[in-house]
Amino acid sequence: MEGNTNNNTKYLRAKERVGELKKFYGHLTSYTLVMIGLAALNYLVDGWRYMWFLWAAFGWGIGLAAHAIGTFNLNPFFGKNWEQRKIKEIMQKEDDQRKWQ
């Protein structure tokens, strides 16, 4: 029975991870299509005299980079290892508090 629960937990974690990846790739696709459109509009309006679309690309790019850091656990300070350690620490504190009540 425990093996079935373990498989269900693995399945739910995998499904959640696939959902995160799907959202990121959707964000990346939107970014790419909109930037192509803005670049084309920029070219049609004034050639390349002033490439204003780069401001939008830069601003949105910061958000996209933050999304990538979160999705692919690229943050060295708050990555998966940190998260697991913090969860164990909080659970241990709760156990310690219950012992003294």
PyMOL commands that set and color helices and strands:
alter all, ss='L'
color gray80, all
select helices_A, chain A and resi 2-46+53-71+80-99
alter helices_A, ss='H'
color red, helices_A
deselect
rebuild
show_as cartoon
